Amino acid sequence: MGILETLVKQTESINDFIGRVVSWTILGVVLITFLVAILRYVFSMGWIQLQESYMWLHGILFTSAMGYAFLHDSHVRVDIFYRAASTRYKAWVNLVGTIIFLFPTLGMIWWTCYPYVIISWQRLETSMEAGGLPALYLLKSFLLVLVAVLLLQGIAVISRCILVLRGTTKHAEPFDSSQVV
């Protein structure tokens, strides 16, 4: 197996693992939301920390699983021309799209969010709500995780496109987690 093939396999394995692990947070979101509703409407009780916790879990899920969604082609795509196109055409579209659109967007997100996260860490920021969750800086750090997982997947997409354009069509299909040993 070549370097690019190994890079694709390892990177996609990482994003698949992260996505599968953080997908379990949705169970926490559902259970906590149910508990908050029962406590509020049946017992007239509420805790800000409990209410914030499901919003935090939701934020962690979406920021961490972006690479997983990109890996499994679960993102929004306009398939008017793409769906019926050849494998080489799709590889060119994905290669150019990743380089021209994804990477600059990730650069802008990093450039905008990094100081925001650093300031939050320096202040050891907590929730603005009285009785809210501490360590808001940890949640804000997931903005940088979003950039990292999408950057990893972007590198894998580019590598896969190069393999396809070199004529290695066995790499045209997206990652299949059943291939992981």
Summary of the structure (lengths in Angstrom):
residues: 181
radius of gyration: 19.9
end to end distance: 14.9
largest distance: 64.6
contacts: 509
relative contact order: 0.17
helix: 73%
strand: 0%
